[in-house]
């Protein structure tokens, strides 16, 4: 093994979920709320998810808002 490899510090990058790579055959939907005035509670709902890396993999965090 070359000495340059022995002296370098390697950092482990755990596998990450591939949440941002769309499949080429999946349909892209338009944004349906463009120009809509949101004036009362429960008129529009929103949801999002992300992941949090942890020691043994990752956890999902989901948020739902109205």
Secondary structure, 3 states (H helix, E strand, C coil): CCHHHHHCCCCCCCCCCCCCCCCCCCCCCCCCCCCCCCCCCCCCCEEEEEEEEECCEEEEEEEEEC
